[in-house]
Amino acid sequence: MKKILVFLLVAALLLPVSGLAENGKYTVIDAHLHYLDFLQQTDGFEALVKKMDETNVSYAVIFGMGMAKQWDENAPKAPTYYLSNDSRCYYYTATDYVMMMDYLAQPEEVQSRFFPFICGINPNDLYSASLLRRLLETFGDKIYGIGEVMSRHDDLTALTYGEPPRADHPAYLKIYDLAAEYDIPVLIHHNIGPSYTDEPLYLDEMKNALAYNRDTVIIWAHTGISRRVTQSTHIQVVEEMLRDNPNLYYDISWVAFDDYINVSEDTLKAWADLLMKYPDRFMVGSDKVGHWEGYEGEIWKYEPLLDLLDEETLLKVTQTNILTLIHVDPATMQREAALEPAA
C-alpha cells in the first residue's frame, strides 16, 4: 500500500504545470524532441508549450538537429526535409547555439519545462568531444545530456557528405568518455541493420560502444529501427541487449512503435511484457522535428501499449525513467547535483 501511495504522489507532482490537459489519457514526459528541423527552423517554444499542455505532456527532453539539408542551385524547389530531393546533408554544429539562445530567452516557467541536450557534432571528427566539452562548459547545468547524435541512419547516411558514421567510431568513444565524466546520457540513432536486410549487420558496433565504457549510459533511439529496417527477431535482440548491457536504455519513438510494436494485439502484448520485465529501461518520445502540427498524435499513439502496463511500469516508462537518467528528482523536479566533471 505504501508503494502505491508513493507512486500516486509522484504522478500527481508530474502533472503539467498549467493544470489538467485537454486530452490524453496519460501524463507523459517527451523523451525525444527536436526543437529544430533539417533547415534549422522551428515553430518556437510558445507554440510548443501550448501543444504540450493540450496533449498532457508535462516536460520534454529537447535538442536541435545535428544535420542540415543543403539547397543546391540546381534543385527545382527548396527542400523542406532531408528526403525532399537528392541534395546532400552535412553536420551542423551551430544547432546547439541556435536552440540554447532561444531557450535562454524564455521565461523561467517555460525553461523549467525542458531538459536540453546537445547534438551538433560530426561523429567522424576526433575533435567532436572537445566541441561538446566546450558546450558543457559554456551552458553549464542547463545541459542534461548528449544527443540525438547520428550514427547509421539509412537514407540520411547515404545523403551525408563523408564516411558513414558508426557507434564504435574512435570519435564516438571519446564522446562516451566525456559523457561518463559528466555523468550524463548519450542518445544515439544507430540503425541495427541496413534497409531491406533481415540481418542486424550493425549490431556489433553498438555492442562495442556499450562495452567500451560501462559508466556511459546510452539511450538507443527508436530501438535501433528506422524506415524499411526489417528485423524478424528484433524483440529477441532487444531483450538480449538489455540482459547483457546494464548501461543500455531504449526509447520507442518514431517508426519503431508503428512498424514493430503496434502491429497486432500479439505484438503489443509481447512488447508490454518486455517493458514490464525491464521497467527501468524504456521511455517514450514524440520525435517531432521543429514543427508541432500533429504533435498530439505522436504522443497519444502509445496509449494501446501503455494500457497494458502495470501501474509501476507505466509511471516509469512515461515519466520517471528519463528523469532518473538525467538526475532530476521527480518530487521536486530539480537537478539532484550540479553538472560538473567527476573528480
C-alpha positions in Angstrom: 0.0 0.0 0.0 2.8 2.4 0.9 4.5 1.8 -2.5 1.2 2.6 -4.3 0.9 5.8 -2.4 4.4 6.9 -3.3 3.7 6.3 -7.0 0.4 8.2 -6.8 2.2 11.1 -5.1 4.9 11.3 -7.8 2.3 11.1 -10.5 0.4 14.0 -9.0 3.6 16.0 -8.8 4.3 15.5 -12.5 1.0 16.9 -13.8 1.5 19.7 -16.4 2.4 23.0 -14.9 -0.6 24.7 -16.4 -3.0 22.2 -15.0 -5.0 19.4 -16.5 -4.6 18.8 -20.2 -7.5 19.0 -22.7 -6.8 15.5 -23.9 -4.6 12.5 -23.4 -5.1 9.6 -21.1 -1.6 9.6 -19.5 0.8 12.3 -18.4 4.0 11.9 -20.4 7.5 13.3 -20.4 8.5 13.6 -24.0 12.0 12.0 -24.0 12.8 12.7 -27.7 12.0 16.1 -29.2 13.9 18.1 -31.8 13.5 21.9 -31.4 14.8 22.5 -35.0 14.3 20.8 -38.3 16.7 19.9 -41.1 16.6 23.5 -42.3 17.3 24.7 -38.7 13.9 26.2 -38.5 11.2 25.9 -35.7 7.7 26.8 -34.7 9.2 28.0 -31.4 8.8 27.5 -27.7 5.5 29.3 -27.2 3.6 27.1 -29.7 5.3 24.0 -28.4 4.3 24.7 -24.8 0.7 25.2 -25.9 0.8 21.9 -27.7 2.3 20.1 -24.7 -0.4 21.5 -22.5 -3.1 20.3 -24.9 -1.5 16.9 -25.2 -0.8 16.2 -21.5 3.0 16.4 -21.8 4.4 17.8 -18.7 8.1 18.1 -19.6 10.4 17.3 -22.6 13.9 16.4 -23.4 14.8 18.8 -26.2 17.6 19.2 -28.7 18.4 20.7 -32.0 19.1 18.9 -35.3 22.7 17.9 -35.8 22.2 17.7 -39.6 21.3 20.3 -42.2 19.9 19.8 -45.7 21.7 21.6 -48.5 19.8 23.6 -51.1 21.6 23.0 -54.4 21.4 25.7 -57.0 20.0 23.1 -59.5 17.2 22.0 -57.2 13.8 22.7 -58.8 12.4 23.9 -55.5 13.7 24.4 -52.0 13.9 21.3 -49.9 11.9 21.1 -46.6 13.2 17.7 -45.4 16.3 15.5 -45.8 14.3 13.3 -48.2 12.9 16.2 -50.3 15.4 15.6 -53.1 18.9 14.2 -53.8 20.8 17.1 -52.4 23.4 16.3 -49.7 23.2 16.8 -46.0 26.0 18.0 -43.7 26.7 18.1 -40.0 25.6 21.4 -38.5 27.4 22.4 -35.3 25.6 25.7 -34.7 22.3 23.9 -33.9 23.0 23.8 -30.2 23.7 27.6 -30.1 20.6 28.4 -32.0 18.4 26.3 -29.7 20.1 27.4 -26.5 19.8 31.1 -27.4 16.1 30.6 -27.9 15.8 28.5 -24.7 17.6 31.0 -22.6 15.4 33.9 -23.9 12.3 32.1 -22.5 10.8 33.0 -19.1 11.7 30.7 -16.2 8.3 28.9 -16.3 9.0 27.9 -19.9 12.6 26.9 -19.3 11.6 24.7 -16.4 9.5 22.5 -18.8 12.6 21.4 -20.8 15.8 19.4 -20.4 18.2 20.5 -23.2 20.6 18.0 -24.8 23.5 18.9 -27.2 23.9 17.2 -30.5 25.7 19.3 -33.1 28.8 17.2 -33.9 30.4 15.4 -36.8 30.6 11.9 -35.4 33.6 11.1 -37.6 35.6 14.0 -36.2 38.0 13.3 -33.4 37.5 16.9 -32.2 33.8 16.3 -31.5 34.2 15.5 -27.9 36.2 18.7 -27.4 33.4 20.7 -29.0 30.8 19.1 -26.7 33.0 19.8 -23.7 33.1 23.5 -24.7 29.3 23.5 -24.9 29.1 21.8 -21.4 31.4 24.5 -20.0 29.5 27.3 -21.8 26.0 26.4 -20.8 26.8 24.5 -17.5 23.9 22.9 -15.7 21.4 23.9 -18.4 22.6 20.8 -20.3 21.3 17.4 -19.3 22.7 15.0 -21.9 24.2 14.5 -25.3 22.0 13.7 -28.3 20.3 12.9 -30.5 23.6 12.2 -32.3 23.6 10.4 -35.6 25.2 7.1 -36.4 23.9 4.8 -39.1 20.7 6.2 -40.5 19.6 4.7 -43.8 18.9 7.4 -46.4 20.3 10.2 -44.3 23.7 8.3 -44.1 23.6 7.9 -47.9 22.9 11.6 -48.4 25.5 13.0 -46.0 29.0 14.1 -47.0 31.9 11.9 -45.7 32.3 8.4 -44.5 29.3 6.6 -42.9 29.4 7.1 -39.1 29.2 4.2 -36.7 28.5 3.9 -33.0 32.0 2.5 -32.2 34.0 5.1 -34.2 37.0 6.4 -32.3 35.3 9.9 -32.2 32.3 8.4 -30.5 34.5 6.6 -28.0 35.8 10.0 -26.9 32.2 11.2 -26.5 31.3 8.2 -24.3 34.2 9.1 -22.1 33.1 12.7 -21.9 29.5 11.6 -21.0 30.8 9.3 -18.3 33.0 12.1 -16.9 29.9 14.4 -16.6 27.5 11.6 -15.7 25.1 12.4 -18.5 23.4 10.0 -21.0 24.1 9.8 -24.7 21.1 9.4 -27.0 22.2 7.9 -30.3 20.5 7.0 -33.6 22.1 3.8 -34.8 20.3 1.5 -37.2 20.6 -2.1 -36.1 20.9 -3.1 -39.8 20.6 -1.7 -43.3 17.2 -1.3 -45.1 15.6 -4.4 -46.6 18.1 -6.8 -45.0 16.9 -9.2 -42.3 20.2 -9.3 -40.6 21.5 -7.0 -37.7 24.7 -6.1 -39.6 25.4 -3.1 -37.4 24.6 -4.7 -34.0 28.2 -5.4 -33.1 29.1 -1.8 -33.5 26.5 -1.0 -30.8 27.8 -3.8 -28.6 31.3 -2.4 -28.9 30.0 1.0 -27.9 28.3 -0.3 -24.9 31.2 -2.4 -23.8 33.8 0.4 -24.3 32.8 2.3 -21.1 30.3 0.7 -18.9 29.9 4.0 -17.0 28.4 5.6 -20.1 24.6 5.5 -20.2 23.5 5.0 -23.8 19.9 5.6 -24.9 19.3 3.7 -28.2 16.8 5.8 -30.2 13.9 4.0 -31.8 15.3 0.7 -30.5 17.6 0.7 -33.5 14.9 0.8 -36.1 14.4 3.3 -39.0 12.5 3.3 -42.2 12.4 0.0 -44.1 14.7 -1.7 -41.5 13.2 -5.2 -41.3 14.4 -7.4 -38.5 12.3 -10.5 -37.8 13.9 -11.3 -34.5 14.0 -7.7 -33.3 12.3 -8.1 -29.9 14.5 -11.0 -29.0 17.6 -8.9 -29.9 16.3 -6.0 -27.8 15.8 -8.4 -24.8 19.3 -9.9 -25.2 20.9 -6.5 -25.4 19.1 -5.4 -22.2 20.2 -8.5 -20.4 23.8 -8.2 -21.4 24.2 -4.4 -21.1 23.2 -2.7 -17.9 24.1 0.7 -19.3 21.7 0.4 -22.2 18.2 2.1 -22.4 15.7 2.4 -25.2 13.3 5.0 -26.5 10.5 3.6 -28.6 9.8 6.7 -30.6 9.1 7.2 -34.3 8.7 4.2 -36.6 9.8 1.6 -34.0 6.3 1.8 -32.4 4.4 1.8 -35.7 6.4 -0.9 -37.5 7.2 -3.3 -34.7 5.1 -2.7 -31.6 1.6 -1.5 -32.6 1.2 -4.1 -35.3 -1.2 -6.5 -33.7 -2.6 -7.5 -30.3 0.1 -10.1 -30.0 3.0 -7.7 -30.7 1.5 -5.1 -28.3 1.3 -7.8 -25.6 4.8 -9.1 -26.3 6.3 -5.6 -26.0 4.3 -4.8 -22.9 5.6 -7.9 -21.3 9.2 -6.9 -22.2 8.6 -3.4 -20.7 7.3 -4.9 -17.5 10.3 -7.3 -17.4 12.7 -4.3 -17.7 10.6 -1.5 -16.3 13.5 0.9 -15.8 14.9 0.7 -19.3 12.3 2.2 -21.7 10.9 5.7 -22.4 8.7 7.3 -25.0 9.0 10.4 -27.2 7.3 12.2 -30.0 10.4 12.6 -32.3 8.8 15.7 -33.7 11.2 17.8 -35.7 10.9 21.6 -35.3 7.1 21.8 -36.1 4.3 20.9 -33.8 1.4 20.1 -36.1 0.3 16.5 -35.3 2.2 16.5 -32.0 -0.6 15.0 -30.1 -0.8 12.0 -32.4 2.8 11.2 -31.8 2.1 11.0 -28.0 -1.3 9.5 -27.9 -0.4 6.7 -30.2 1.3 5.0 -27.3 -1.9 4.5 -25.4 -2.6 1.0 -26.6 0.8 -0.1 -25.3 0.5 1.9 -22.1 -2.9 0.4 -21.4 -1.3 -3.0 -21.0 1.3 -1.9 -18.4 1.1 -2.3 -14.6 1.0 0.9 -12.6 4.6 0.9 -11.7 5.9 0.3 -15.2 3.5 2.8 -16.6 4.8 5.6 -14.4 8.4 4.7 -15.1 8.1 4.4 -18.9 6.1 7.6 -19.3 7.9 9.8 -16.8 10.4 8.7 -14.2 12.9 6.7 -16.2 14.2 9.6 -18.2 14.3 11.8 -15.0 16.5 9.2 -13.4 18.9 9.2 -16.3 19.3 13.0 -16.2 19.4 13.1 -12.4 16.2 15.1 -11.8 14.3 14.4 -8.6 10.7 13.8 -9.6 9.5 15.0 -6.2 10.9 18.5 -6.7 11.7 18.5 -10.5 15.2 19.8 -9.5 18.5 18.5 -10.6 19.9 16.3 -7.9 23.5 17.6 -8.4 25.2 20.4 -10.3 26.6 19.4 -13.6 30.4 19.1 -13.3 33.1 16.6 -14.2 33.7 13.7 -11.8 36.6 14.2 -9.5 
